């Protein structure tokens, strides 16, 4: 699992693999292995929403459940919930997305 920041989300969804982590993800995808992402981004409900949507539709990509970080002061910010880490790993290893995804 890798905490995915907004910049990495945009690169990953556009198939830009220019960091060690993204190259590792590309290798795992090539081997048909599950990838579990924990997103943390200030623009998840604005400019990065499209990129998150692309990743949600990709084969073998799974997310830790996430929520708005603070709807009043940061209305477009998203953050994963570490509370669901172990269960999310179990689901991803079975190639399933844990539900609910949005908390």
Residue, then its C-alpha position, 0 to 999 in steps of 0.5 A: x500500500x502506498x499513500x497516494x498524493x494528488x500528483x501521483x494520482x494524476x501521473x498514475x491515471x495518465x500512465x506516467x511512471x517517473x518515480x520509484x513507487x510508480x515504477x513498482x506499481x507498473x511492475x505489479x500491474x504487469x504481473x496481474x497483482x492487486x494494488x491497494x491505494x490510500x489516497x490523500x489529496x487536497x483536490x480529490x473532489x475538484x481537479x483530481x476527481x477525474x483521475x480518481x475515477x480513472x483509477x477506480x475503473x482500472x483492473x487490479x486497483x483497489x482503494x482504502x475507504x476514504x472520506x472528506x478530510x474536513x468538509x467545512x475548511x477543506x471542501x475538496x480534500x479527501x483522505x483514506x481511513x487507516x481504520x480499514x487497512x487490514x480488511x482492505x488488504x484482505x479484500x484486495x488480495x481476493x481482487x475485490x474492492x472493500x465497501x463502502x468505499x466512500x465514508 
